[in-house]
Amino acid sequence: MCMGEQMLSGKSILVTGGTGSFGKEFVEAIVRSRPEVERLVIYSRDELKQSDMEQQYPESKYPQLRFFVGDVRDKERLMRAMEDIDIVVHAAALKQVPSCEYNPFEAIKTNIIGAQNVIEAAIDKGVKRVVALSTDKAAAPINLYGATKLCSDKLFIAANNFKGKRDMKFSVVRYGNVMGSRGSVIPFFLKTRSEGVIQITDERMTRFNITLKEAVTLVFYALQNMWGGEIFVPKIPSYRITDLADAIAPDCRRVLIGIRPGEKLHEEMITETDGMSSIEFENYFVILPTASLWDVNDFTQTFRGKRCSDGFRYTSGNNTEWLTVEQLCKLIKLHVDPDFSLPPACR
């Protein structure tokens, strides 16, 4: 049990997007380690997924769980759901890049207006701590999804400026691709390898990698240690797309199809400009708020950090930690597909 989980004891928590991949892992982590949480509200617009979760966590055994069908676009429903809530984890978003490009204002309504609704409802209902989930695509965005999440990040950081004298904090957690998440390349490779051909956009491409458990642990850490206004960025490994292909389909023919619209060769979590106001710690970085909210020196000394060097940027291409083909094989079997057959080179 990590310290972030301990501080949830006796608290009432609401997680938006609670039936998504992160939400389900977050709920499982709390139920597994902190059953004495006062109340855990799973807020999402998908009633079928909520019904499935209710069957997984029956009320007779998990009386602390509550299921609220609602959309973050609906501020009145959020206000009702946040009655007597202490902590909010905001994970709801439209995140499929092609869908956001084709339906831009739908992404804006959920990812930007929905974020502001969460902020205003939290302020009005006296929530103490709010952590919002971001994405590497919010750093120097080149697609609409990334642009909306950058706006969302700015809204949550700025919320610390207009909360007034209320005892509450808003922070953001930004991380890279979640291993095996819907729409990611790993499930696509696993699905198409039976055809004997693997489509690769560009052999130079790299990506960050984080597991759902690691993402949840980071959120627990942020809840425990947040001062309000930070963007927490974990130190996580990268992988090369060619190594991933070797791990999943070493015998398949590779076809280069070119980078798709809205994609980058290397993902970025801290731009060079943000690097000027970032602090490095043992296991993560923090991008400082642009407005002065607290003493940066006190913050740095408290967590034993140091200022990032001039010109620093954190991308999947300039990373110092890389996953090998063997490590990728083992992670896929552990976190994505238990039936994954390890290639001879990984056994």
Stockholm file with secondary structure:
# STOCKHOLM 1.0

chainA/1-347         MCMGEQMLSGKSILVTGGTGSFGKEFVEAIVRSRPEVERLVIYSRDELKQSDMEQQYPESKYPQLRFFVGDVRDKERLMRAMEDIDIVVHAAALKQVPSCEYNPFEAIKTNIIGAQNVIEAAIDKGVKRVVALSTDKAAAPINLYGATKLCSDKLFIAANNFKGKRDMKFSVVRYGNVMGSRGSVIPFFLKTRSEGVIQITDERMTRFNITLKEAVTLVFYALQNMWGGEIFVPKIPSYRITDLADAIAPDCRRVLIGIRPGEKLHEEMITETDGMSSIEFENYFVILPTASLWDVNDFTQTFRGKRCSDGFRYTSGNNTEWLTVEQLCKLIKLHVDPDFSLPPACR
#=GR chainA/1-347 SS CCHHHHTTTTCEEEEETTTSHHHHHHHHHHHHHCTTCSEEEEEESCHHHHHHHHHHSCTTTCTTEEEEECCTTCHHHHHHHTTTCCEEEECCCCCCHHHHHHSHHHHHIIIIIHHHHHHHHHHHTTCSEEEEECCGGGSSCCSHHHHHHHHHHHHHHHTTTSSTTCSCEEEEECCCCBTTCTTSHHHHHHHHGGGTEEEESCTTCEEECBCHHHHHHHHHHHHHHCCSSCEEEECCCEEEHHHHHHHHCTTSEEEECCCCTTCCSBCEEECHHHHTTEEECSSEEEECCSSCCSCHHHHHHHTTCEECCTTCCEESSSCSCBCCHHHHHHHHHHHTCTTCCCCGGGC
#=GC SS_cons         CCHHHHTTTTCEEEEETTTSHHHHHHHHHHHHHCTTCSEEEEEESCHHHHHHHHHHSCTTTCTTEEEEECCTTCHHHHHHHTTTCCEEEECCCCCCHHHHHHSHHHHHIIIIIHHHHHHHHHHHTTCSEEEEECCGGGSSCCSHHHHHHHHHHHHHHHTTTSSTTCSCEEEEECCCCBTTCTTSHHHHHHHHGGGTEEEESCTTCEEECBCHHHHHHHHHHHHHHCCSSCEEEECCCEEEHHHHHHHHCTTSEEEECCCCTTCCSBCEEECHHHHTTEEECSSEEEECCSSCCSCHHHHHHHTTCEECCTTCCEESSSCSCBCCHHHHHHHHHHHTCTTCCCCGGGC
//
